[in-house]
Amino acid sequence: MRGRLIELGALRHTPAGVPAIEFRLRHESELHEAGAQRKVNAEIPAIAFDAQARLLAGTPLERGLQVEGFLSAKSRRSRKLVLHATRIEFLQGE
C-alpha cells in the first residue's frame, strides 16, 4: 500500500515490552475497473510493532510511505480492520 502519513500516534510499548505505534495512511490512485477509469481515495488505520514502530516514530506528517503487511480486526471486540505494517519504506522525493 502506497500513501501519505496523515496521523501518527506516540510510540508506546505493549504489556510484553514491544514498541508499537498507531498511524493513518491516505491512499490515492487511479485504476481501470469494468472498462472505466476509477479514482481510489481511502484513509487506512494502521499499526506497526518493534523495529517498524521505531522506524516510523518521529516521521513528519505527509511523508510518502510504501507499507506492506496484513489486515486484521482491531481487537477481539471490534471487527474494524487495521493494516498491520510488517515492512515500511520511505518514498524518495515525496
GROMACS elastic network, one bead per residue, 0.5 to 0.9 nm:
[ bonds ]
;  ai    aj funct       b0    kb
    1    25     6  0.89306   500
    1    27     6  0.75642   500
    1    65     6  0.81732   500
    1    66     6  0.57503   500
    1    67     6  0.51384   500
    1    68     6  0.62490   500
    1    69     6  0.85616   500
    2    25     6  0.82619   500
    2    26     6  0.84003   500
    2    27     6  0.62553   500
    2    28     6  0.82533   500
    2    64     6  0.74380   500
    2    65     6  0.57596   500
    2    67     6  0.62106   500
    2    68     6  0.87811   500
    2    91     6  0.88276   500
    3    25     6  0.55891   500
    3    26     6  0.51845   500
    3    28     6  0.69136   500
    3    43     6  0.88994   500
    3    62     6  0.88167   500
    3    63     6  0.83892   500
    3    64     6  0.57496   500
    3    65     6  0.55031   500
    3    66     6  0.66144   500
    3    67     6  0.80753   500
    4    24     6  0.83553   500
    4    25     6  0.53669   500
    4    26     6  0.51833   500
    4    27     6  0.66969   500
    4    28     6  0.88896   500
    4    61     6  0.76290   500
    4    62     6  0.50920   500
    4    63     6  0.54430   500
    4    65     6  0.59147   500
    4    66     6  0.87329   500
    4    94     6  0.84546   500
    5     8     6  0.73148   500
    5    23     6  0.72818   500
    5    24     6  0.60545   500
    5    26     6  0.65956   500
    5    59     6  0.83925   500
    5    60     6  0.78026   500
    5    61     6  0.52588   500
    5    63     6  0.54936   500
    5    64     6  0.64969   500
    5    65     6  0.69683   500
    6    23     6  0.75777   500
    6    24     6  0.56522   500
    6    25     6  0.57350   500
    6    26     6  0.64718   500
    6    43     6  0.86620   500
    6    60     6  0.89801   500
    6    61     6  0.54341   500
    6    62     6  0.57235   500
    6    63     6  0.81958   500
    7    22     6  0.82498   500
    7    23     6  0.52313   500
    7    25     6  0.72958   500
    7    45     6  0.89697   500
    7    61     6  0.66937   500
    7    62     6  0.86952   500
    8    11     6  0.88870   500
    8    21     6  0.74897   500
    8    22     6  0.62139   500
    8    24     6  0.66621   500
    8    56     6  0.84913   500
    8    57     6  0.78722   500
    8    58     6  0.83923   500
    8    59     6  0.80891   500
    8    60     6  0.86223   500
    8    61     6  0.74612   500
    9    12     6  0.86626   500
    9    21     6  0.59733   500
    9    22     6  0.52605   500
    9    23     6  0.59366   500
    9    24     6  0.89776   500
    9    57     6  0.83466   500
   10    20     6  0.85922   500
   10    21     6  0.62429   500
   10    22     6  0.75711   500
   10    57     6  0.73779   500
   10    58     6  0.87093   500
   11    19     6  0.66930   500
   11    20     6  0.58752   500
   11    22     6  0.79828   500
   11    53     6  0.71302   500
   11    54     6  0.74829   500
   11    56     6  0.88772   500
   11    57     6  0.62257   500
   11    58     6  0.88358   500
   12    17     6  0.88772   500
   12    18     6  0.82642   500
   12    19     6  0.57027   500
   12    20     6  0.53514   500
   12    21     6  0.62935   500
   13    16     6  0.75581   500
   13    17     6  0.51800   500
   13    18     6  0.51572   500
   13    20     6  0.55600   500
   13    21     6  0.83503   500
   13    49     6  0.88562   500
   13    50     6  0.89826   500
   14    17     6  0.50887   500
   14    18     6  0.51938   500
   14    19     6  0.64729   500
   14    20     6  0.67287   500
   15    18     6  0.74964   500
   18    49     6  0.67583   500
   18    50     6  0.57146   500
   19    48     6  0.83279   500
   19    49     6  0.55256   500
   19    51     6  0.77277   500
   19    52     6  0.88058   500
   19    53     6  0.61841   500
   19    54     6  0.70041   500
   20    47     6  0.70632   500
   20    48     6  0.56726   500
   20    50     6  0.62864   500
   20    52     6  0.84276   500
   20    53     6  0.53452   500
   20    54     6  0.78809   500
   21    46     6  0.85768   500
   21    47     6  0.56861   500
   21    48     6  0.54762   500
   21    49     6  0.65886   500
   21    50     6  0.89217   500
   21    52     6  0.87482   500
   21    53     6  0.53610   500
   21    54     6  0.80953   500
   21    56     6  0.78456   500
   21    57     6  0.73617   500
   22    45     6  0.76024   500
   22    46     6  0.58296   500
   22    48     6  0.65365   500
   22    49     6  0.89745   500
   22    53     6  0.83742   500
   23    44     6  0.85551   500
   23    45     6  0.61543   500
   23    46     6  0.52363   500
   23    47     6  0.59644   500
   23    48     6  0.80747   500
   23    56     6  0.89842   500
   24    43     6  0.66801   500
   24    44     6  0.55270   500
   24    46     6  0.56300   500
   24    47     6  0.82658   500
   25    42     6  0.81329   500
   25    43     6  0.55247   500
   25    44     6  0.51163   500
   25    45     6  0.65676   500
   25    46     6  0.73807   500
   25    65     6  0.83189   500
   26    41     6  0.73718   500
   26    42     6  0.58201   500
   26    44     6  0.64207   500
   26    62     6  0.89294   500
   27    40     6  0.75137   500
   27    41     6  0.56808   500
   27    42     6  0.52547   500
   27    43     6  0.62268   500
   27    44     6  0.76052   500
   28    39     6  0.73515   500
   28    40     6  0.54856   500
   28    42     6  0.67115   500
   28    43     6  0.89522   500
   29    38     6  0.84253   500
   29    39     6  0.59064   500
   29    40     6  0.51512   500
   29    41     6  0.68011   500
   30    37     6  0.67664   500
   30    38     6  0.55010   500
   30    40     6  0.58120   500
   30    41     6  0.88227   500
   31    36     6  0.82393   500
   31    37     6  0.56828   500
   31    38     6  0.53565   500
   31    39     6  0.66272   500
   31    40     6  0.75709   500
   32    35     6  0.61503   500
   32    36     6  0.53856   500
   32    38     6  0.58949   500
   32    39     6  0.88253   500
   33    36     6  0.54014   500
   33    37     6  0.64195   500
   33    38     6  0.65975   500
   34    37     6  0.84702   500
   44    81     6  0.86911   500
   44    82     6  0.72325   500
   44    83     6  0.71222   500
   45    81     6  0.77371   500
   45    82     6  0.53239   500
   45    83     6  0.62691   500
   45    84     6  0.89434   500
   46    71     6  0.88547   500
   46    81     6  0.87632   500
   46    82     6  0.51478   500
   46    84     6  0.57329   500
   46    85     6  0.67547   500
   47    53     6  0.79357   500
   47    82     6  0.71139   500
   47    83     6  0.63582   500
   47    84     6  0.51236   500
   47    85     6  0.60287   500
   48    51     6  0.83404   500
   48    52     6  0.56778   500
   48    54     6  0.86448   500
   48    56     6  0.81605   500
   48    83     6  0.85812   500
   48    84     6  0.59506   500
   48    86     6  0.68374   500
   48    87     6  0.86243   500
   48    88     6  0.88557   500
   49    52     6  0.57012   500
   49    54     6  0.78404   500
   49    84     6  0.82912   500
   49    85     6  0.77015   500
   49    86     6  0.78421   500
   50    53     6  0.53127   500
   50    54     6  0.64486   500
   50    55     6  0.87437   500
   51    54     6  0.51383   500
   51    55     6  0.60887   500
   51    56     6  0.86965   500
   52    56     6  0.62448   500
   52    57     6  0.87081   500
   52    85     6  0.74643   500
   52    86     6  0.69278   500
   52    87     6  0.66251   500
   52    88     6  0.65410   500
   53    56     6  0.52417   500
   53    57     6  0.61972   500
   53    85     6  0.88317   500
   54    57     6  0.52528   500
   54    58     6  0.85552   500
   55    58     6  0.81729   500
   55    59     6  0.80743   500
   55    88     6  0.81034   500
   56    59     6  0.55308   500
   56    88     6  0.79856   500
   57    60     6  0.89396   500
   59    63     6  0.72716   500
   60    63     6  0.60220   500
   61    64     6  0.87996   500
   62    94     6  0.81444   500
   63    90     6  0.74504   500
   63    91     6  0.77084   500
   63    94     6  0.60992   500
   64    89     6  0.86293   500
   64    90     6  0.60629   500
   64    91     6  0.51310   500
   64    92     6  0.77077   500
   64    93     6  0.81898   500
   64    94     6  0.50234   500
   65    88     6  0.67336   500
   65    89     6  0.56792   500
   65    91     6  0.53677   500
   65    92     6  0.89955   500
   65    94     6  0.83536   500
   66    87     6  0.81404   500
   66    88     6  0.58090   500
   66    89     6  0.50786   500
   66    90     6  0.64077   500
   66    91     6  0.66454   500
   67    83     6  0.89960   500
   67    85     6  0.61072   500
   67    86     6  0.75710   500
   67    87     6  0.57907   500
   67    89     6  0.65016   500
   67    90     6  0.88278   500
   68    83     6  0.86428   500
   68    84     6  0.81581   500
   68    85     6  0.56773   500
   68    86     6  0.58141   500
   68    87     6  0.50731   500
   68    88     6  0.65303   500
   68    89     6  0.87956   500
   69    83     6  0.65339   500
   69    84     6  0.53472   500
   69    87     6  0.65558   500
   69    88     6  0.88604   500
   70    82     6  0.82733   500
   70    83     6  0.56375   500
   70    84     6  0.53288   500
   70    85     6  0.68996   500
   70    86     6  0.77485   500
   71    81     6  0.61425   500
   71    82     6  0.55854   500
   71    84     6  0.60900   500
   71    85     6  0.88998   500
   72    75     6  0.83451   500
   72    79     6  0.83423   500
   72    80     6  0.81207   500
   72    81     6  0.54443   500
   72    82     6  0.55579   500
   72    83     6  0.65993   500
   72    84     6  0.70984   500
   73    76     6  0.71556   500
   73    77     6  0.86697   500
   73    78     6  0.64775   500
   73    80     6  0.54247   500
   73    82     6  0.61247   500
   73    83     6  0.88676   500
   74    77     6  0.80133   500
   74    78     6  0.57244   500
   74    79     6  0.62841   500
   74    80     6  0.56046   500
   74    81     6  0.56858   500
   74    82     6  0.55652   500
   74    83     6  0.88749   500
   75    78     6  0.50608   500
   75    79     6  0.69019   500
   75    80     6  0.80543   500
   75    81     6  0.89971   500
   76    79     6  0.73127   500
   78    81     6  0.84115   500
   85    88     6  0.67828   500
   90    94     6  0.83789   500
   91    94     6  0.58232   500
